């Protein structure tokens, strides 16, 4: 049985650094999440759902900059993306150059499986993650019969978890040495002393080229981008956690997270989010009160 859910609109910790302006998001939609069964957690991070009921004429665009996990989703009601016209069953890839945006209106619901980084190809052997980089594909092409099999699953992640567990358990993959090596490299990235690709390759006892092949095969993105994105998500989380009366100094934050100077920090932050750290913080604080940050 799955566990650990969040039925309230308090920001779930794992959303910090991944959902832009989480307070504004929570004002417009209800988020829920649940862990998969223990035997699935090697391949699946979590189940998540978003449900909304907005007044007539109200539209809200939610923006995320998630890590390069692939998400398998069922989307109902009034929802549109920049790359898809509306509801359906989708497999969404990583977004290395900008965030993922979905515009909500009226009523609707999204239920999704967030695969662990690199795990999705093990459930869909014909999947090539690099072809989904920055893109979305109809899920039925890779998971035939999905629409019918998910038709009666509840919209909320907590209630849906037992049925999603059963659906995934019937497709549990066998051992894969390449996936295990990727997981080891991802674990090494949590070391804040590792900020450059040659350092990561040395820690893994392989060449930079080997690392690049592993990430392209399983995750669909480059390890260099992963290193940058990991630090940017930490920076976003730090800004989201700051209280209105706090005045974070961006140069100090850049130094704490391993950037050599503030210029490179701003460049990488903008590459991932589309805006500067200062602009992001000002927008996020529209739902809070307090002084503007120092730069």
C-alpha positions in Angstrom: 0.0 0.0 0.0 1.3 3.5 -0.9 1.7 6.2 1.8 2.7 9.7 2.5 0.3 12.1 0.9 -0.4 15.8 1.2 -4.1 16.8 0.9 -3.6 20.3 2.0 -2.6 23.4 0.0 0.5 23.9 2.2 3.4 23.7 -0.2 4.8 20.2 -0.3 8.6 20.3 0.4 9.5 18.6 -2.9 7.7 21.4 -4.9 10.1 24.0 -3.6 12.6 24.7 -6.4 10.5 22.9 -9.0 7.1 24.8 -9.1 7.6 28.5 -9.7 5.7 30.8 -7.3 4.3 27.9 -5.3 2.1 30.2 -3.1 0.3 31.5 -6.2 -0.1 27.9 -7.5 -1.7 26.8 -4.2 -4.1 29.7 -4.4 -5.5 28.4 -7.7 -5.3 24.6 -7.5 -5.3 21.7 -5.0 -2.2 19.4 -5.1 -1.9 15.9 -3.8 0.8 13.3 -3.9 1.5 9.8 -2.7 4.4 7.4 -2.7 4.3 4.2 -4.7 4.4 0.8 -3.1 7.9 0.1 -1.6 8.7 -2.5 -4.3 8.2 0.2 -7.0 10.3 3.0 -5.5 13.4 2.0 -7.3 11.8 3.1 -10.5 9.0 5.5 -9.5 9.4 8.7 -7.4 5.8 9.5 -6.7 2.2 9.8 -7.9 0.9 13.4 -8.0 -2.3 15.1 -8.9 -3.7 18.6 -9.4 -7.4 19.5 -9.3 -8.9 22.9 -9.9 -12.3 24.7 -10.1 -11.8 28.3 -11.1 -14.4 31.0 -11.5 -15.7 31.9 -15.0 -13.1 34.0 -16.9 -10.2 33.1 -14.5 -7.1 31.5 -16.1 -3.9 30.5 -14.3 -0.7 29.4 -15.9 1.4 27.0 -13.7 5.1 26.8 -14.5 7.4 24.0 -13.3 11.1 23.4 -14.0 11.3 19.8 -12.8 14.3 17.5 -13.0 14.6 15.3 -16.0 12.1 12.8 -14.9 9.5 11.7 -17.4 5.8 12.1 -16.3 3.0 9.9 -17.5 -0.3 11.8 -17.1 -4.0 11.7 -17.6 -5.4 15.2 -18.0 -9.1 16.0 -17.9 -11.1 19.2 -18.2 -9.9 22.7 -19.2 -6.2 22.5 -19.5 -3.9 23.6 -22.3 -0.1 23.5 -22.9 2.1 25.3 -25.3 2.8 22.0 -27.1 -0.6 20.2 -26.8 -4.1 21.6 -27.3 -5.9 20.1 -24.3 -6.9 17.0 -22.3 -5.6 13.5 -23.0 -3.0 11.0 -21.9 0.6 12.2 -22.3 4.2 11.3 -21.7 6.1 14.6 -20.9 9.8 14.8 -21.2 12.4 17.1 -19.5 12.6 20.7 -20.3 16.3 21.7 -20.5 15.8 25.3 -21.9 12.6 26.6 -20.3 9.9 25.6 -17.9 6.9 23.6 -18.5 3.7 25.6 -18.6 0.1 24.5 -18.4 -2.8 27.0 -18.4 -5.8 26.0 -16.2 -9.4 27.3 -16.5 -12.8 26.1 -15.5 -12.6 22.7 -13.9 -10.2 19.9 -14.4 -7.8 17.4 -13.0 -4.3 15.9 -13.7 -3.2 12.5 -12.4 0.4 11.5 -13.1 3.2 9.1 -12.4 6.6 10.7 -11.9 9.2 8.1 -12.9 12.6 8.1 -11.3 15.2 9.8 -13.5 16.1 7.3 -16.3 13.5 4.7 -15.3 10.8 5.4 -17.9 12.6 3.5 -20.8 12.6 0.4 -18.6 8.7 0.4 -18.6 8.5 1.3 -22.3 11.4 -0.3 -24.2 10.8 1.6 -27.5 11.0 5.0 -25.7 14.0 7.2 -26.6 14.1 9.9 -23.9 16.3 12.2 -26.0 13.5 12.5 -28.5 11.1 13.6 -25.8 13.5 16.3 -24.5 11.4 19.5 -24.4 8.4 17.7 -25.9 5.2 15.8 -25.1 4.0 12.6 -26.8 0.6 10.8 -26.7 1.0 8.1 -24.1 -1.0 5.4 -25.9 1.7 5.0 -28.5 4.1 3.7 -25.8 1.5 2.3 -23.4 -1.2 0.7 -25.6 -4.6 0.6 -23.9 -3.6 3.2 -21.2 -6.8 5.3 -21.7 -9.0 2.3 -21.0 -6.9 0.9 -18.2 -6.8 4.3 -16.4 -10.5 5.2 -17.1 -11.8 4.3 -13.6 -8.8 5.4 -11.5 -9.7 8.3 -9.2 -8.4 11.8 -9.9 -6.6 12.3 -6.6 -3.2 10.8 -6.1 -3.9 9.3 -2.6 -7.0 7.5 -3.8 -5.4 6.5 -7.1 -2.3 5.1 -5.6 -3.4 1.4 -5.1 -4.6 1.1 -8.7 -1.5 2.8 -10.0 0.6 0.4 -7.9 -1.2 -2.5 -9.5 -0.8 -1.1 -13.0 2.9 -0.5 -12.6 3.6 -3.8 -10.8 2.3 -5.7 -13.8 5.1 -4.0 -15.8 8.0 -4.2 -13.3 11.3 -4.2 -15.3 14.2 -6.6 -14.7 17.7 -5.6 -13.7 19.5 -3.1 -15.9 23.2 -2.3 -15.2 23.1 1.0 -17.2 20.2 2.3 -15.1 22.1 1.4 -11.9 25.2 3.3 -13.1 23.0 6.3 -13.9 21.5 6.2 -10.3 25.1 6.1 -8.9 26.0 9.2 -10.9 22.8 11.0 -9.8 23.7 10.2 -6.2 27.2 11.6 -6.7 25.6 14.9 -7.9 24.2 15.5 -4.4 27.8 16.2 -3.3 27.9 20.1 -3.4 31.6 19.9 -4.0 30.9 18.3 -7.5 30.1 21.3 -9.7 31.9 20.3 -13.0 31.5 17.3 -15.4 35.1 16.1 -15.1 34.7 15.9 -11.3 31.6 13.8 -11.7 33.3 11.5 -14.2 36.3 11.0 -11.9 33.9 10.2 -9.0 32.3 7.6 -11.1 35.5 6.1 -12.4 34.6 6.7 -16.1 35.2 9.1 -18.9 33.1 12.2 -19.6 32.0 10.7 -22.9 30.7 7.6 -21.1 28.7 9.7 -18.7 27.2 11.6 -21.6 26.1 8.4 -23.3 24.5 7.1 -20.1 22.5 10.2 -19.6 21.4 10.5 -23.2 20.3 6.8 -23.2 18.3 6.8 -20.0 17.5 10.5 -19.1 17.6 12.2 -22.5 19.6 15.1 -21.3 23.3 15.9 -20.7 25.0 15.5 -17.3 26.4 19.0 -17.5 22.8 20.4 -17.7 21.8 18.2 -14.8 24.6 19.7 -12.7 23.6 23.2 -13.5 19.9 22.5 -13.0 20.5 20.8 -9.6 22.1 24.0 -8.3 19.4 26.3 -9.8 16.6 24.3 -8.2 18.4 24.7 -4.8 18.5 28.4 -5.4 14.8 28.6 -6.3 14.0 26.6 -3.2 16.1 28.9 -1.0 14.3 32.0 -2.5 10.9 30.3 -2.0 11.7 29.5 1.7 12.8 33.1 2.5 10.3 35.1 4.5 9.1 38.6 3.3 11.1 40.3 6.1 14.3 38.5 5.0 16.6 40.2 2.4 18.7 37.5 0.7 21.8 38.8 -1.0 22.1 37.1 -4.4 25.9 37.2 -4.4 25.9 35.3 -1.1 23.4 32.7 -2.3 25.5 32.2 -5.5 28.6 31.6 -3.4 26.9 29.2 -1.0 25.7 27.0 -4.0 29.0 26.8 -5.7 29.0 29.5 -8.4 32.3 31.3 -8.9 30.5 34.7 -9.2 27.1 36.3 -9.3 27.2 36.8 -13.1 27.4 33.1 -13.8 24.7 32.4 -11.2 22.3 34.9 -12.9 23.1 33.4 -16.4 22.4 29.8 -15.3 19.3 30.9 -13.3 17.9 32.7 -16.4 18.7 29.7 -18.7 16.6 27.4 -16.5 13.7 29.7 -15.5 13.6 32.4 -18.1 14.1 35.2 -15.6 16.7 36.6 -13.2 16.8 35.5 -9.5 15.7 39.0 -8.5 12.8 39.1 -10.9 11.7 35.6 -9.8 11.7 36.6 -6.1 9.8 39.8 -6.7 7.1 37.9 -8.6 7.0 35.1 -6.0 6.4 37.7 -3.2 3.3 39.2 -4.8 1.5 36.8 -2.4 3.6 37.9 0.5 4.4 41.2 2.1 7.8 42.7 3.0 10.8 44.5 1.6 12.3 43.8 -1.7 15.6 41.8 -1.7 19.0 43.4 -2.0 21.1 42.5 -5.1 
